[in-house]
Amino acid sequence: MSTEQSDQQSTSQSCSSHMMKTTKRGRPYLKDTLDLFATLIVSLQLTTHKQYFRTFPNSFTTDEAAHNLASLKFSQSNRGPDPRDKSRIVTTTTTTTFSMTRDMAKAMCQHFMDARLIENAADQGSNLFKDRGTYVLTPKGLHVLERFISKNGINSDHLQQVFTSQPICVKLLHLERRAADDEIIVTQSVITALFRRFVGRQANYPPSHSAPSDAFQEYNERAKGIHLSNIQERTPGKPIVTNKYCFSAVSALEWLCDFTSVVGREEAAEMAAQFVRFGLIVLVSDKRKNNDSAIIFTVRGSAPGGNSPVSAHGEFRCTAKAIYRITDEGKRVAQWDESTPSPVSSTTNLHGDRLSLDTATIEMGSRSGAEAAVSAADAKIHRRISMAEKLHASYEAGEKKGNVKSNMDRLNYILEEPSYRGLFRDFLKANFCEENLAFWLDVEDFKRKFNTTSSAQATAPPRAGKSTPGQVAMEHHHESLIQTALHIYDQYLAPSSQHELNIDHGLRLDLSGYLGEVITNLHGKSFDGQLNPSHFNATQLQMLIKLYSRIQTHVLRLMATDSLPKVRTPLLFRHVADMPCLVR
C-alpha cells in the first residue's frame, strides 16, 4: 500500500512516494486510517443496492470500494498571500494518490470494519469484510466523515441524504496516542475519563416497556452509557444473590468500539482490562463450557499499594458468557449518587456540577471545528464549568466594570455556543435586527471556505493538456465563492436590499469605491450597484473579504453595545443553565 504526494504552486511541481506506516499490530496508524476512510467515502456514490431480496439505501459494494482504492486521488488547494508579493494570492494544490491491489483494498476495508466505521448492511453482526458484500456507514463513521469534510472544505452535496437519514455519533471520545507507535496513552486520569463516559451520568438500564423504537432512539439510548441489568446467582443450599449494574463482556467491547476512538475489539479489550486493573469493574461469572476457548487480555502496570483499589495487573475475558459488574469504586468514580435509578425507575437526573477531566474531551461533531483529544500532560481534575455559569459570571463582571469590553466578552460567549446563539438570534428577530447576526455568520462561513477546498475521486492519471482533479475542484470552488460573495452583497449591502445593514457611511463608501474600481478596470464602466460573477479573481475576492471583515467588526460592536444590553441575560439563558454540560 503506497501513497504518492505532489505539490503544485504556480508552475513548479514536486512528487514523493512512501509506504503507509503500520503499527506492531499490523494496522495503519489511526489518523491515516480515518483519512483514507473519509477520502474513500467522499469518492463513492452511495446508492441503493440489493442483496438477499432486500434493498439497502446509501450503501456501497466490495467491488466499488476496491475499484476506488486502486487509484484514489485526494486533492487539497489552499489559498494564501504570495511570499514575494503580498498583494497577490497564490493557490497551492497538494494531491495525494493512494494505490493498492484488490487484496490490499479488502484488508484496508477490514480495518474500517474493525474500527466500526462501516458495517455489513445485510448482516450487522458480521465482523468480516466479505468479497461480495454490501456495506453502510455506522454512526461513528458518519462522525469521522463529517469532521473530515468540514476540516478540508469538501463539497458534500452528494452525501446530504446520508447525514439526514441515518443516526450520527454526536459525542465521540478521542484518546491521545503516542506518536512513535500509535498506542493509546494510559494514565489513571485517562481511564477515569473513559470509564465515566462508558457508564454514563447515571446507571443506564434499558426501558422496561417493549414499545418499538426507531434506529435513532435505540442509538441515543446506547449513547447514554453501557446497558446494565441485574443478574441473579443461584447456588444450591444458599439464598439467591442479586448482582446489580451488570453487563456482558461482548456488549462492553461493542460499546467501546462504537463510541470511542479505539480501532478494534483487541484495543477495546485492553481498555476494559484497565477498568479491571483500576478496580472499576469485576467479573461476576463466566459460564462457558470447559472445552470452550476463551480470549483473555491481560494488562500490567504499577500499583500504588496501601488501600488503593489499583492493582498491578488486570484481565478481561472476551467470551460470550462472561458477565461483569460495576464495583463500588466504579460507582464512586462515575459519581453516581443515591438518586441513581433502579431497573424499575425511569427518572432522569442530570447534574451540571459533575467533575470532568481536562485530559479528556468529547468532540461535539465537526460543527464546532475543535480538535478533541486526551492529553496526558495535564492530569489534574477540575470542576466542569458550564457555559451558562461562564456567561452569568461574565455578565456580573460586566455590570461591575460597566465597559464595552465586558459586553464584547459576553457576546463572544454567545456566538461560540450554538444553544445561546440560537436564543440570541430569536431575541434579535423579535426586535427586528436579526440581519446583523445573520451577516456575521455568513461572512464567517465565507472566510472559512475561501482558505481551503478539497476533492476526492477515483480516477486515472490526467492526460496531457487536461486539468488535474485539484484544478477542476478549485475552479468549481472559485465559482461557488463568487456566488457566495454576491449573495452576501445582494442580501445585506446592496441599496434597498432585503436585509440591508445599517452600517457606517464610511464603510459603505469604501465598499462601493472598491467595487467601482474593479468594474471600471474590467469594463471601463462605472459601478451601477449590480455585480456580475465574472468580475472577481482570487486576489480581488480576498480584498472583498477584508472589507466584509471590517463590516463584521462594525456589526459585532453594534450588537455588543446596542442589542446585548437590552437582553436580560440571566433570564434569557435561565433554562439553558439546567442543561447537562458537555465537554468541548
N, C-alpha and C positions, 0 to 999 in steps of 0.2 A: 504494500500500500504506500503510495508516494504522493507527495504534493509538490506543485510547481508554482512559484510566485513570480509575477512580472510587474514592474512598475513603469508607468508612463507619465511623463511630465514634459509638456511641450513636445519635442521630437526625440528626447532621449529615452532609451529602454534598457532595462536590466532584468535578468532572469536568474532564478536559483531553484534548485530541486533538492528535496530531502525526504527521508522516510519519516512517517509519523511515529512519535515517541510512544513507547508502551511501558507499562509497569511490570513489576516482577510477577504479577498475576497473569500477564499476557494481554491485558486490555489497554486501549489507548487512554491517555490522560483525560480526566473528566472534561476539561474545557474543550479539548479537541473533539471529544465525543458529542458534546452538546452543540458545538458549532457545526459539525458535519451533519448531525441530525437535522438541525433547523435549515441548513442550506439545502439538503435533500428535499425536505417537505416544501420549501418555497419553490423548488424547481418542478415539483409534481403538480399535475392537475387532479385534485382529489374529486373523484366522481363516484357514481353508483355502480357497484359490481354485484354480480350474482354468484352464489355458491350454495350448494345443497338446497336448492329451491328457495333460497332466501335472498333478499336484496340488502345491501349494506351501503348507505349513503356516505359521502365524504371519506372514501376508502381508496386504497391502492393495492396493487398486487406485488408478488415477489418479482415477477418479470419487469414491472415498471421500475421498481427500486433498483434492481440490478443494472438495468439499462442506463439509468441516470447516473448511478455511481461509477459506471465505467468511464465516463468523461464528464465530470461535473465542474462547472466554472462558477466561481463567486467573484464578482467584480464590485469594488467599492471605490467611489470617487469622493474626494474631499476638496473643498474649496478653501483657498487661503491667499493672503497677500503675497505677491512676488517678492522674494528677498532682495532682488536687485532694483525693483521699482514698486514701492509700497502702494502706488496709486492703481496698479494693475492687479487683477485676480487671476491666479493660475489654478488649474484643476489637476490634481494628482490621482491617477486611477491605478489601483492595485488589483490584479486579477490572480486569484488562487485557483489552480486546477487540481482536482482530485482524480486519480486514475487507479482502477483496481480491477481484478478479474471477477468473474461471477461468484466464484467460491469465496473470495475475499469480501465481496459485497454482501453475501449472505452472512458471513461471520460478523461483519460490522452491524448488520441489522439485528443479529442475535444480541450484540452488546446493547443496542437500543431497547430490545425487549427486556434484557436483564435489568436495565436502569428504569424500567416501567415508563418508557416514553411512547411505546406503541404496544398494541395487543392484538391477538388474533380475533378478528371480528366474529368468526363462526364458532370459535372455541376459546372463550376468555380464560378458561382455567389452564390452557396450554402455555408452557414456558419455552417452547421450541419454535424457532423461525423455520417454517417449512418451505420446501421447494415450490409447492403450488398452494399458495395461501392468499388470503385477503386480510388486510390489516387496517386498523383505525388508530387515531391518536388517543392517548389517555389524557385525563385532566392535567397530569404533570407534564406531559409532552406539549400540551397547548400552552401551559405557563412558560415553558422554555422557549417555545416558538414565538409567543407574543413579545417576550423580553428581547429576543434576537431581532425581531422586526423593528421594534421601537428604537433599539440601540443603533441599528445600521441604516435606518431610513429607507426601508424596503417597501415598495408598493405591494400591499397585501389585499387588494380588492378581490382577487380570486379565492381568498381564504375566509372572507367575512361570514360566509354561510357556516363554516366550521365553528367559528367562535360564537355564533349566535344560537347554534342548535345543540351544542354539547357542553357539559359542565367543565369548568376550568379550575385548576388549583389556584386559589387566591393567595394562600399563605404557604409558602414553601420554605422550609428551614434549610439554609445553606450552611454547610460545615466547612471550616477552613482546612486546607490540606497543605502538606509540606511540598515545597517546590521541587525538592530533589526526587521524591519517589511517589508523589500524589497520594500519600496515605493521610487519612484523617488525623488531625492533631487531637489527642485525647488528654484532657485535663479534667479535674473534678468540676470546674465551673461549666465546661462544655457538656459533660454528661448530665449535669443538673439541668441545664437549659434544654437539652434534648429530651430528658425524661419528663419535664414539665409539659413540653409540647406533646409528648407521647400519651400522657394520661389525661391531659386537658385541665381546664379550670375546676372541674368537678367530675365525679365518677360518671362515666358515660354508659349507663345502662340503656340498651335499646328500648324503644317504646313497647309497652305490653300489648297494645292493640294491633290487630293484623290488617289495618286498612292499607290498601295498595298505595304505593308511593312511586313517584317517577324517579328517573336517574339523578336529577338534580337534588331531590330531597334525600335520597339514600347517600349520595356523596357528601352532602352537607352534614348529615348525622355522623358519618365516619370522620369527617374533618375535625369534629369536636374532641376526638381522642379515641383511643382503642376501645372497642366494645367490650364491656365487662359482664360477668354473670356470677351467680353463686353456685358453687359445686358442693354437693353433699357426699361425704365419705361414709360408707357402711362397713363396719368391721364386726365380724361375729362376736357376740358377747359384750360388745361395747356400744354406748349410745352413738347416735348419728352425729357426725361433726359437719358443720356447715362452714365452708371457706368462702369469704366474701372477696369481691374485687378480683375475680379470676379471669384469665384469658388463655387461649391456646397459643402454643409456640408459633404455629404456622400463621395465624392471624397477626401476630406481632411482627413477623418478618414482612408480611404483605403491607402492613400499615407503614412501617419504616421506609419501604421502597416507594410507596405512593406519595408520602408527604414530606420527605426529606431528600437531600441530595446524594444519598447512598446509591451506589451503582449496581447493586445486585444483592441476592439473598446472603451471599457469603459475608459481605461487608455489613449487612443488616444484622446477621447473627453475631458478629463481633461486637456491635454496639449493644445488642441485648445481653451478651455475656458481660459487658461492662456494667450494665444495670445490676446483674447478679453480684459482681465483684464489689460494687458500692453499696450493697445491701438494700437495694430498692425493690427488687423482686426476688421471689424464692420459688423453687419447684414444689408443686403440690403433689402431682402424680405423673407417672409415665406408664400407662397400662399396655404397653406393646408386648407382643409375644416374645418368648425367649429367642426365637430364630429370626426375628425381625431385625434388620440392620438399623443402626442409628448413627446420625452425624452429630458429633458433639464438638462445639467450638470452645476453646479454652483461651483465656487472656490472662496475662500476668502483669503485675506492677508492684510498686512499693506499698507497704501497709504502714500507717502511722502508729499502730499499736494502741495500747490503752483500751478505752471503751469505744473507740471508733468503729462504726459498722463496716468500714472499708477493709477488705481482706487482700491478701497478696495475689489471689487468683480467683477467677470466676469462670464457670462453664455454662453453656446454653445448649440444650438438646433440641435439635431440629427434627422432631418427629411429629407425626400426625396426632399421636395420643398424649403428647406432653402438655401439661397444664401448669401455668404459673399464676401466682397471685402477688398483688402489691403488698409490701410489708408495711408495718407501722412507720418505719423510717422513710419508706417511699411516700406514704401519705403526708408525713411531715415536710419532706422536700417539695412535694406537689402543692403544699399549703392548702390542702382541703381543711375544712373546719367541721363543726358538729352539724352544720346545715347540709352536708353532703347527702344527696338523696339516696334512698334505698331503691331496689328494683320496682317497688310499687309507687314510688313518688316521681312526679314529672315536673316538679317545680324547678325553676332555674334561678341560680344565684350567681350574679356576675359581680366581681369585685374589681374596682378600678385602682385599688391600692396594693395589688399583689406585687411581690418582688419580681424583679427582672434582672437579667444579666447583660452587662454591656458587651460580654464576649459572645453573645448570640443574637442574631437578628432574624426576624421572619419577614421575607420580602413580600410586599403587597403588590404583586404583578408589576410589569414594566411601565404601568401607568405612572408610578411615582418617579421612575427614572433613576432610583437609588440602587447602589451595589450592596447586596446582602451577603454577609459572611460572618463566621465566628472567629473572633480574634483571640488568640491565646496570649497575646502580650498583656492584655488588661483583664485580670481575672477577678476584679473586685465586684462585689454585689452592691447594686444601688437600687434605691426605690424608683419604680417606674412613675414618671410624672406625665399625666395626661395632657393632651393639647388644651383641654378646657381649663386645667389648672394654670398652664403657662399663659394662656390668653387672659385669664382673670388676674393673675399676678402682674402681667404687663399692663393691664387696664388700671389696676390700683396704683402701680408705679407712675403711670402716665397722669393720673389725677393729681399726684403729689408734685410732679415736675411741671405739668401744665405746658409742655412744649410740643412742637410739631414732631420732633424725633420719636417721642413715645407713641404718637398716633401712627407714625410710619412703621414702627416695630409691630404694633398690633395688627396693622393692615397686612404686613408680610406674613404674620402667623396665619391670618385668614386665607391668604392667597395660596399658601403652601399646603393647606389641609383641605381636601375635597369636600368634606362634610360641612365645614364652616364656610367655604367658598360658595357652596350652593345656597346656604342660608343668607349670606350676604347678597348674593345675586337676587334672591327673592325680595330682599329689602329694597335694593336699588330699583327693581322692576316696579315695586309698589309706589316708589317715589319718582317714577318716570325718568330715571337716569341710568338705566341698565347698559346703555351703549358704551360708557366709559370702561366698565369691566370687560364687556364683550370685545372691544377693540384691543385691550391689553392682552387678553388671552389669545386672540387671533394672531397678533404680532409675535407673541412668544412662540407659537407653533410655526409661524412663517420663518423665524430666525433659526429654529432648530432644523427645519427641513432644508434650509439654504446650505448648511455646512456639509451635510453628508447624504449620499444616496448610494444604494447598493442593489445588485441584482444577482439572481442565481438561476442557472439553467444548464441542462444537459445538451451540449452542442459539440459539433466537430470544430476543429481549428478554423478561423476565418480565412477566406480566400484573399488573395492579394487585391488590394483596392477596396475591400469591403470593411465596414466598421466593425470593431470588436463589440462583444456584448456590453462591456462597460461604457463604451462610447455611445451606443444606442440607448442604454439606460439613462445616461447623463443628458442626452438630447431630450428624451421624454420628460425627465425630471425638470429640466430647464423650462420647458413649455408649461409644465404644471406650476412652477414657481411664478412665472409671469402671470398666469391666470389668477393665482392667489394674491399677488401684489395688486392686480387690477380690481379684484373683488374687494379687498380692504379699502382701496381708494374710493371705489364706487359706493361702497356701503357706508363709510364713515366720513370721508373727507371731500368728496365732490360737492360742488354747490347744489343745495337743495336735495342732498342725498337722503335716503330713507332714515338713516340713523346718524345724521350729521353731528359731529362733535363740536362742543363749544370750546375751542382752543384759542390760545394766544394769537393775536393778529400777526405778530412777527413770525411765528412758526408757519402760519398759513402762507405768508408771503415767501418764506424760504422754500416751501414745498412747491408752490406754483412757479416760482422762479426757476427751480432746478428742472421741473418738468418742461417748462417752456424752453430752456436751454437745450435739453435733449432733443425735443421735437424740431426746433429751429435748425440744429446742426444736421439732422437727418433729412428734413424735407424743405427747409427754408420757409416754413410757415410758423405763424405764431400759435401758441397753445390756446385751444378753444375750450378746455375743460374736459375733453374726451381723449382717452388713451387707447392705443392700438397695441396688440400683443407683439408686434414686430419692432417696437420702439426700444427694447432693452436688451443689452448684453449682460454678462455676469458682473462686470465692474459697475455698470450703472445700477444693477439690482442691489449691489452692496451699498451704494450711496443712498438708494431709496430706503434700505433697511436702517441706515443711520438716521435718516430723517424720521422714519416711523418710530425709532427708539427714542428720539427727543420728544416726540408727541406722547409716547408711552410714559416717559418721566413726568410730563405735564399732567396727564390724566391721573397718574398714580398720586401725585401731590394733591390734586384736586379731590380725589376720593378720601385721602387721609385727613385733609383739613376741612372739607365741607360735608362729605357724606358720613364718614365714620363717627364724628362726634354726635350725630343725630341718632346713632344706634345705641339703645340701652343694652350695652354689651352683655352683662351678666344675664339679663332677661332673655335676650335673643338666643344665647347659647346654653341656657339652663338645661334643656332636655338632652343636649349632647354631652353634658358633663357626666351623666349617669351611664353613658355607653361604655362598654369594655374597652380598655386601652389596648392598642395593638402595637407591637414592637415594629419600628420602621427599619 
